[in-house]
Amino acid sequence: MKISDLYKVVKEYLCSDPRTRDNDHLLAVLIWHRQLRGDGHDITKMSAYDFMKIYRDKDLANHDSISRARRKVQEDNPLLKGERHHERQLKQEAVKEDIRSI
């Protein structure tokens, strides 16, 4: 999936389901479900192994790309930031210090 298409899909989910604004795992699962369904897969009959093969073969959007697209959408549309955004900003300095100490 092209990043511009992913941006649009992510924005759609952030607008329609506020839970996705703070939960990249949920956002990724919803996007993957949409992609799999669009490719004709029945996820109720799919094994974890089948899913991992599809992900490995890069037939699904990369989790990191989904997270990156979410951050960009939220940067462009501050109203789509999650409820925990402010909490994360407050912890940012502590995380930076932790990383510097490595």
N, C-alpha and C positions, 0 to 999 in steps of 0.2 A: 504494500500500500504506500503510495506516495505521501510524503510528509504534509503536503497541502490538503490531501484527502483526509489524512489522519487528523489534522487540525480541525476540519469541519465536523468530523464524527465526534471527536472529543468535545467540541463546543456544544454539539447537540445533546450529548449525555450530561454535561455540566448544567445545561439549561433545564433539561427535563427531569433529572434525578439529583437533587442536592447532596445525597449521600456520596456521590462520586467526587465531590469537590475536596473531600478530605481522605479519600480511600482509593489509592492507585490500584490496589489489588482488585477491588470491585470494578473499577473502571476498565481494567485490562480484561477481566473475565467477561464483562458485557460486550466489549469490542470483539474478543475472540469468539464468543458465542455467535455474534452477528456474522462474522467472517465464515465460521464453520457452517452455519445454517445457509449462508449465501452460496457456499461451495457444495451444498447438497448433503452435508454430513448430518447424521442424526446423533446428537451428543448423548442421548439417553442410551445408545447402544455402543458408544465408543469407549474403548479401554483407555486407561492412563497411558499405556504404551503407545497406542495409536495417536493420542494427542501429542505426546512428546516427540514422536517421529515427525508429525506435521510441523510442530514448532521448530524442531531441529533443522528441517529442510527449508526454513524461512518462508513458509506459506502463511504464517500468521504475523501480525504486527509485533515488533519487539517491545517487551515491557518497558525498556529504557526509553524508547521512542514515544511510547504512550505517555510516560511521565513527563518527558520533555515537552510534548505537545500540550499537556495539561498546564504546565507552568507558563508556557507562552500564551495560551488562551487566557489564563488568569491575569497575566501581566497586561494583556490588551484589554481585558474586561474585568476590572477590579470587583464588580458586583458578583462575579462568579467565584470569588475566593471562598474557601470553606470557613466554617466556624472556628476551626483550630488554627487558622492562619496566624492570628495575632500571637497565640501561644508559641508557635514555632519561631516566630520572629524574636520573641523574648529569649528563647533558648539558643539563638544563633551564635552569640558570643561564646558561650560555654562549649558549643560544638567546635567552633573554630579553634579555641584553645586546646581542646582535646586532640584535634587533628595535628596541630603544630607540635604537640608533645611527642608525636610518633617518631 
